[in-house]
Structures are given as C-alpha cells and as structure tokens.
Amino acid sequence: MASNSRSERLDIRISPSAKRLLQDAADARHKTLSEFVLDTAISAAEKTLADRRLWQLNAEQWSEFMAKLDAPPRRHPRLEKLLQEPSVFDLE
C-alpha cells in the first residue's frame, strides 16, 4: 500500500452471519475485524491487479520476447502512406 495514512472511510452493509464469519476469521489471526477486512481486501486487490503490473515469462517465452524486440520493425505501407499525407491541421 502506498501510504499508511488512514483518512478515508469505507462503509459496507453485511448480514449478521457474514459479520460473524469475518469476526471469527479476524480472531483466528489475532486482528481486529477492521484490520482483517482491510488486509484481506488489499491482498485480493493486489492479486486482481497483478497482471497489470507484473508478468512472468519462462526461458523460452523470454527468448521469443527478446527476439521480437530485437527484430527490425515490420513495414506497414498503409501507415507509411498515411504519415506522408499532410495533416488536417497543416491544411489552410
């Protein structure tokens, strides 16, 4: 988590059975209910977003990735033609 400053609130409504379950889990970890819910939610969020920040390749995939980075760029004749045309901003 980027900052330890706790200035924001998050309010949720849950059923009594869900609260008991969360409280039991928090007690098992020797944490308050708020600490347990926050830690668990942050962990789930990090796992959910991990593919946006970190990706892993095996040796074969890494070699293929590096080969594609090192390869000369492919020609795109239509794109080359487009870039040679005057921009609408250049026309008077």
Order of alpha helices (4+ residues) and beta strands (2+ residues): alpha-alpha-alpha-alpha
